[in-house]
Amino acid sequence: QVHLVESGGGLVQPGGSLRLFCAASGNDFSMNPMGWYRQAPGKQRVLVAIITSGGSTNYADSVKGRFTISRDNTKNTVDLQMNNLKPEDTAVYYCNRVVAGLGVADWGQGTQVTVSS
């Protein structure tokens, strides 16, 4: 199993930047695509950025051009650089493998990002 710890969130004004950090433990980290997900109040958790084991990336249209995902397979870390933040980016952000069958127990605590003037 994989244990995930997210950090780096906080309160930022529109147009500002944050960098989120994810530390993972488990023997399958480097073998799986990793993603950053977010969940706004009252909404479903959605995938916003993905990076494959080889480093290829893709992004949801809502964050494309503003967010950058990266990973270090040696350190078992996944980062999310967020620029030009907007109020609609406000959510709890989670990292996880991008695989089928994730359950409630497979998620970390997440880190809160609040974008507000």
N, C-alpha and C positions, 0 to 999 in steps of 0.2 A: 504494500500500500504506500501511498504518497501522502506526506504531511506538508501542508502549505501554510506559509506565514506571509501576509501582505503588510506593507508599510508604506509611508510616504504621503498619505493623504493629508488633507487639511482644507482650510478656508482660503480661497483665492478670488480675486476680483476678475470680472470678465476681461478677456484678453491676456490674462496671466498664464503662467506655466507651472506645472508640477511634474515631478518624476516619481513614479511608483515603483516599488521594489517587491519582488517575490522570491522567497527562499523556499526551496523544495527539498525534501528528503525522500528517498525511495530509490529502488534499483532500476526503475524504468523511465526516469526523467528524460534521459537523452534519446530514448527510443520513440518518443511520442511527440506529436505536435503539441505546443503549449499555446494557451490563449489567455487574454484578458477579457473578462466579462464584467458587465455592470448591471446593477439592479436599482432602478429608481423607485421611490415609494409608490406602492400600489401597482407596480408593473412587474412583468416577468423578467427574469435574468436573461440578458442577451449577450452574445459574443460580439466584441467590437474589434478585436485584433487577434491574429493567429500567426504563429511562426513554426515552421516545420523543424524537424530535427536537423536538417541541413541548412537552415537559416532563411528559407524563403518566407515571405510575409504576405499577408493580405489583410484588408481592413474593411469594416462596414462603411458604407457611404457616409454615414453621419460623422465619422471621425477621419476619413481619408484626407490626407494632406496636412493634418494637424497632429496626429498621434504617430509614434514610432515604437514598435515593439522590438526587443532584442533579447538574446539569450546567451548564456555562457554555460555550455554543457559540462565544463570542468568544475565550475562552482555550483552548479545546479541552481542557477538564478535566472529570472525572467524580469526584465524591466519594461516599463511603459513610460515614455516621454510624452507628455501632453502639453501642447502649445496652443495659444489662441483659444483658451478655454471659454466656453459659453455656459450660460445658466442651465441649459438643457443637458449639460454634461454632469450635473449634480446626481450622484448615485453612490452606492457602495460598490467598490471595485474589487473583483476577485480574480485570482489566477488559478488555472487548472489545466490539466490535460484536455485536449480536444479529442475525446473518445466517447463512444456510446456507453450508456448504462451508468452514468454518474448519478449517485444518490445523495441524499442530504448529508450523510456522514462523510462524503468525499470532499467537502468544501471547508476552507478555512474561515477565519473571522471576517475577512475582507478589510478594506480601508476606506473610510468615508472621504469623499471629495465633494466639497460644497463650493459652487461658483456663484458669488453674489456680490453686489456692490455694497 
